[in-house]
Amino acid sequence: MSSQSSQFTGIRPEFPGLRLSFGSDQPLQLDSGASLAPFTIAYQTYGALNREKSNAILICHALTGDQFVADKHPITGKPGWWEAMIGPGKPIDTNRFFIICSNVIGSCLGSTGPSDINAATGKPYGLGFPVITIADMVRAQALLIDHLGIEQLFAVIGGSMGGMQVLQWAAAYPERVFAAMPIACAARHSAQNIAFHEVGRQAITADPEWRNGEYLAQGTSPARGLAVARMAAHITYLSEAALHRKFGRNLQDRAKVTYGFDADFQVESYLRHQGSIFVDRFDANSYLYITRAMDYFDLAAEQGGQLALAFKDTKTRFCLVSFTSDWLFPTSESRAVVHALNACAANVSFVEINSDKGHDAFLLDEPEFTAVMKGFIDGCAWHRGIR
């Protein structure tokens, strides 16, 4: 059954693409102490793996992203979310590299998450799904890379939550990552970002149709709460300059204000639209779980607060990128990672891109960012002997 036009049903369609399934005898051990089994990882690949298996690039997606990074999305029909970067002759060149992108554990777009059926009960997991972390997501990705027979990834690249996964890969599997490009991210989630996530989660759980997380079993959906959560989050992805340039105080299809609570302003209409289309493709419980995983992310926590120890003796080549107008993950967060990498004598470069497009700049047309991406990949490929 496909998603309905009015709300996400939670019963996912049969996505085209690749899946790797693990049985009850192969549980995924989680940071919480729980285990997940059986489970499935949905993924897409582009390009071809070379004979030496040295040209593989893992792309890590953001909070509500998916594995359809460079081809049409089977639900929305929209182009892949990073088609500008990935393809023949593009910075991540599919004529040279083998690209892998998997949907994270806990999501609702092919990989196992709370909307899946719990084999023990025969019903959707709901809140019975174990709490996950960024490290758990990466652990599952490592199983996929093992399955593909790849000992070392040429590069791991991602922005936002994807950048957190890149940092986790570099810290947990340094010998398996030749190059790492964390973009618009941080080594831990800030109090401000946790606060925004909590607002979104409260919007979902306050919706009477959430039904204590059992909405799928009861045939309903907290669509309004999820839409509000998306609206609040979407504001954080933009900058004040971008909002002003795009909308200003322009009215929506009217000559004057109505003195009511309809969407008088274009920006109101835009946010309502973003909320309404989001519930067509995403599950509310997955939103709860994945935002919580981001909140828990803190690479230095297990190192006595010393971030540099997370990268001790690393041989990975790093390039960190931030954007001047990103107030969700400001440049100071990237600099903290760079300072930690410098402290352990890592091979690291850092670029702050001048942009007024906010956090989402890494997904948009930014020529300087495109040039940085191409330069870093080409330089690492030369050192790796990939032509």
C-alpha positions in Angstrom: 0.0 0.0 0.0 1.4 3.4 -0.9 1.2 6.5 1.2 -2.1 8.4 1.2 -2.4 11.9 -0.1 -3.7 13.1 3.2 -1.3 11.3 5.7 1.5 8.9 5.9 0.0 5.4 6.6 3.2 4.0 8.0 2.8 0.9 5.8 5.6 1.6 3.5 5.4 0.9 -0.3 7.7 -1.6 -1.9 10.6 0.7 -2.7 12.7 -0.1 -5.7 16.3 -0.6 -4.9 18.5 -2.8 -2.8 18.0 -4.3 0.6 20.2 -6.3 3.0 18.3 -8.3 5.7 19.7 -9.8 8.8 17.8 -12.6 10.7 17.0 -13.1 14.3 20.4 -14.9 14.6 22.3 -11.7 13.6 21.1 -9.0 16.0 22.4 -5.4 15.8 23.8 -4.6 19.3 22.7 -1.1 20.3 24.3 1.5 22.6 21.2 1.3 24.8 22.0 -2.3 25.7 19.1 -3.6 23.6 19.5 -5.4 20.3 17.5 -5.2 17.1 16.6 -8.4 15.1 15.6 -9.1 12.5 16.4 -5.9 10.6 16.8 -4.6 7.1 19.0 -2.0 5.6 17.7 -0.3 2.4 20.3 1.2 0.1 21.2 2.4 -3.4 24.4 2.3 -5.3 25.7 4.2 -8.3 28.7 3.7 -10.5 30.9 0.6 -10.4 33.2 -0.8 -7.7 36.7 -1.2 -9.2 38.8 -4.4 -9.0 40.7 -3.2 -6.0 37.5 -2.1 -4.2 39.3 1.2 -3.5 36.9 3.6 -5.0 33.8 3.3 -2.7 32.2 6.5 -1.3 29.6 6.3 1.4 27.1 9.1 1.4 25.3 9.7 4.8 21.9 11.4 4.7 20.4 14.0 7.0 17.5 13.7 9.5 14.6 13.2 7.0 16.7 12.1 4.1 16.9 8.7 2.4 19.0 6.5 0.1 17.7 8.1 -3.1 20.6 10.5 -3.3 21.1 10.5 -7.1 17.9 9.1 -8.6 14.2 9.9 -8.6 12.4 9.3 -5.3 9.8 6.6 -5.7 7.2 8.3 -3.6 7.6 12.0 -4.3 8.9 11.7 -7.9 11.4 14.4 -7.1 15.1 14.2 -8.2 17.6 12.7 -5.8 18.5 15.0 -3.0 22.1 15.5 -4.1 21.9 15.0 -7.8 23.8 18.3 -8.1 26.9 16.7 -6.6 26.6 13.0 -7.7 26.7 11.8 -11.3 28.9 11.5 -14.4 31.4 14.3 -14.5 30.1 15.9 -11.2 32.2 16.4 -8.1 31.3 12.9 -6.9 31.8 11.3 -10.3 30.0 8.0 -10.9 32.4 7.4 -13.8 35.2 7.1 -11.2 33.6 6.1 -7.9 31.2 3.6 -6.5 28.6 5.5 -4.5 26.7 3.9 -1.6 23.8 5.5 0.3 21.8 3.7 2.9 18.6 4.7 4.8 19.5 4.9 8.5 18.1 2.4 11.0 15.1 3.9 12.7 13.8 5.6 9.6 10.7 4.8 7.5 12.1 4.7 4.0 13.2 1.1 3.6 15.4 0.4 6.6 13.9 -1.0 9.8 12.2 1.5 12.1 9.3 1.9 14.5 6.7 1.6 11.7 7.8 -1.9 10.9 6.2 -5.0 12.2 7.7 -6.4 15.4 8.1 -10.1 14.8 7.5 -10.8 18.5 4.0 -9.1 18.5 2.9 -9.1 14.9 2.2 -5.4 15.3 4.1 -2.2 14.4 6.9 -1.5 16.9 5.7 1.9 17.8 7.4 2.9 21.0 8.5 -0.7 21.4 11.3 0.1 19.0 14.6 0.4 20.8 16.1 3.8 21.1 19.0 4.3 18.7 22.1 6.5 18.4 24.2 7.9 15.6 26.8 5.1 16.5 24.0 2.5 16.0 23.3 3.9 12.6 27.0 3.7 11.6 27.3 0.2 13.1 24.5 -0.9 10.7 26.2 0.8 7.8 29.4 -1.0 8.6 27.6 -4.3 8.3 26.4 -3.2 4.8 30.0 -2.3 3.8 31.2 -5.7 5.1 28.5 -7.3 2.9 29.8 -5.5 -0.1 33.3 -6.8 0.6 34.9 -3.3 1.0 37.7 -3.2 3.6 38.3 0.6 3.3 36.0 3.3 2.1 37.7 5.9 -0.1 35.5 8.5 1.5 32.6 9.1 3.8 30.7 12.3 3.1 27.6 13.9 4.6 25.9 17.0 5.8 24.0 17.8 9.0 23.1 14.5 10.7 25.0 13.0 7.8 28.1 14.9 9.0 27.6 13.4 12.4 27.7 10.0 10.9 30.9 10.9 9.0 32.6 11.9 12.3 31.3 8.7 14.0 32.8 6.6 11.1 36.1 8.4 11.4 36.2 7.9 15.2 34.9 4.3 15.3 36.5 2.9 12.2 39.5 5.1 11.4 41.3 2.3 9.5 38.3 1.9 7.2 38.0 5.6 6.1 40.6 7.1 3.8 39.0 10.5 3.6 36.1 12.1 5.5 34.1 15.2 4.7 31.8 16.3 7.5 29.6 19.2 6.3 27.5 21.7 8.4 27.6 19.6 11.5 29.1 19.3 15.0 30.7 16.7 17.3 27.8 17.1 19.7 24.3 18.5 19.6 23.9 21.9 21.2 21.4 22.8 23.9 19.6 25.0 21.4 19.3 22.2 18.9 18.0 19.8 21.5 15.5 22.4 22.4 14.2 22.7 18.9 13.9 19.0 18.6 11.9 18.8 21.9 9.5 21.4 20.5 8.9 19.1 17.5 8.5 16.0 19.6 6.1 17.7 21.9 4.0 18.8 18.9 3.8 15.2 17.7 3.0 13.6 21.1 0.5 16.3 21.9 -1.5 15.4 18.8 -4.5 13.3 20.1 -4.1 11.0 17.1 -0.6 10.0 18.2 -2.3 7.5 20.6 0.9 7.0 22.7 2.7 5.9 19.6 0.2 3.2 18.7 -1.5 5.2 15.9 -0.6 2.7 13.1 -2.2 -0.2 15.0 -5.3 2.0 15.6 -5.5 3.2 12.0 -4.8 6.8 12.5 -1.9 9.3 12.2 -0.7 12.4 14.1 -0.4 14.3 10.9 -1.1 17.7 12.4 1.6 17.3 15.1 4.1 16.0 12.6 3.4 18.9 10.2 4.0 21.4 13.0 7.2 19.7 14.0 8.4 19.9 10.4 7.4 23.6 10.2 9.4 24.5 13.3 12.5 22.5 12.1 12.3 24.0 8.6 12.8 27.5 10.0 16.1 26.4 11.5 17.3 25.2 8.1 17.0 28.7 6.6 18.6 32.0 7.4 16.8 35.3 8.1 18.3 36.7 4.9 17.0 33.8 2.9 13.5 34.1 4.4 13.5 37.9 3.7 14.8 37.5 0.1 12.2 34.8 -0.7 9.2 36.1 1.2 9.7 39.4 3.0 6.3 40.5 4.3 4.6 39.7 1.0 0.9 38.7 1.3 -0.4 35.3 0.0 -2.9 35.8 -2.9 -4.5 38.8 -1.3 -4.2 42.6 -1.5 -4.5 43.2 2.3 -4.5 41.4 5.6 -7.7 39.6 6.6 -7.5 40.4 10.3 -7.8 36.7 11.0 -5.6 33.6 11.4 -5.5 32.4 7.8 -2.2 32.3 6.0 -2.0 36.0 5.2 1.7 36.0 4.6 3.6 34.0 1.9 6.0 32.7 4.6 3.0 31.2 6.5 1.7 29.5 3.4 5.1 28.2 2.6 5.6 26.6 6.1 2.1 25.1 6.0 2.9 23.6 2.6 6.2 22.2 3.9 4.4 20.6 6.8 1.6 19.1 4.7 3.9 17.4 2.1 6.2 16.1 4.8 3.5 13.9 6.4 2.9 12.2 3.0 6.4 10.7 3.2 7.6 10.4 6.8 6.5 8.6 9.9 6.0 10.5 13.2 7.6 7.9 15.4 10.7 7.8 13.2 10.9 11.6 13.6 10.9 11.1 17.4 13.6 8.4 17.3 16.0 10.1 14.8 15.9 13.5 16.5 16.6 11.7 19.8 19.6 10.0 18.2 21.0 13.4 17.1 20.4 14.8 20.7 22.4 12.0 22.2 25.4 12.5 19.8 28.5 13.6 21.7 31.8 12.2 20.4 33.8 13.5 23.3 31.6 12.1 26.0 33.4 8.7 26.2 36.7 10.5 26.1 36.4 12.5 29.3 35.2 15.5 27.3 38.5 15.6 25.3 37.3 15.4 21.6 40.9 15.0 20.3 41.1 11.6 21.9 38.2 10.4 19.7 40.6 10.8 16.7 43.9 9.7 18.3 46.4 8.4 15.8 44.0 8.8 12.9 45.3 8.5 9.3 42.1 9.7 7.7 42.2 12.9 5.6 39.6 15.4 6.7 37.9 18.3 5.0 35.3 20.2 7.1 32.9 22.7 5.6 30.7 25.2 7.3 28.5 28.1 6.0 28.5 31.7 7.3 24.7 31.9 7.7 24.2 28.5 9.3 22.9 29.2 12.8 21.8 25.6 13.4 25.4 24.3 13.1 27.5 27.5 13.2 31.1 27.7 12.1 32.3 27.6 15.7 31.1 24.0 15.9 33.2 22.9 12.9 36.2 24.9 14.2 36.0 22.9 17.5 36.3 19.7 15.5 39.2 21.2 13.4 41.0 22.2 16.6 40.6 18.6 18.0 42.0 17.2 14.8 44.9 19.6 14.8 45.6 18.6 18.4 46.1 15.0 17.3 48.1 16.0 14.3 45.5 14.8 11.8 45.5 15.7 8.1 42.8 18.3 8.1 41.6 21.2 6.0 38.7 23.6 6.7 36.6 25.9 4.6 33.9 28.3 5.7 31.7 29.1 2.7 30.2 32.6 2.5 26.5 32.0 1.9 23.3 33.6 3.0 21.2 30.4 2.4 21.5 29.0 6.0 22.0 25.4 7.0 20.4 24.0 3.8 23.2 25.7 1.7 25.0 22.3 1.4 21.9 21.0 -0.6 21.6 24.1 -2.8 23.6 25.6 -5.7 26.7 27.1 -4.1 29.5 27.2 -6.6 32.3 27.6 -4.0 31.1 24.6 -2.1 30.9 22.6 -5.3 34.5 23.6 -6.1 35.7 22.6 -2.6 34.0 19.3 -2.8 35.6 18.5 -6.2 39.0 19.7 -5.1 39.1 17.6 -1.9 37.9 14.5 -3.7 40.3 14.9 -6.6 43.2 15.5 -4.3 42.4 12.5 -2.2 41.9 10.4 -5.3 45.4 11.4 -6.6 46.9 10.2 -3.3 44.9 7.0 -3.4 45.9 6.3 -7.0 42.4 6.5 -8.4 42.3 8.0 -11.8 
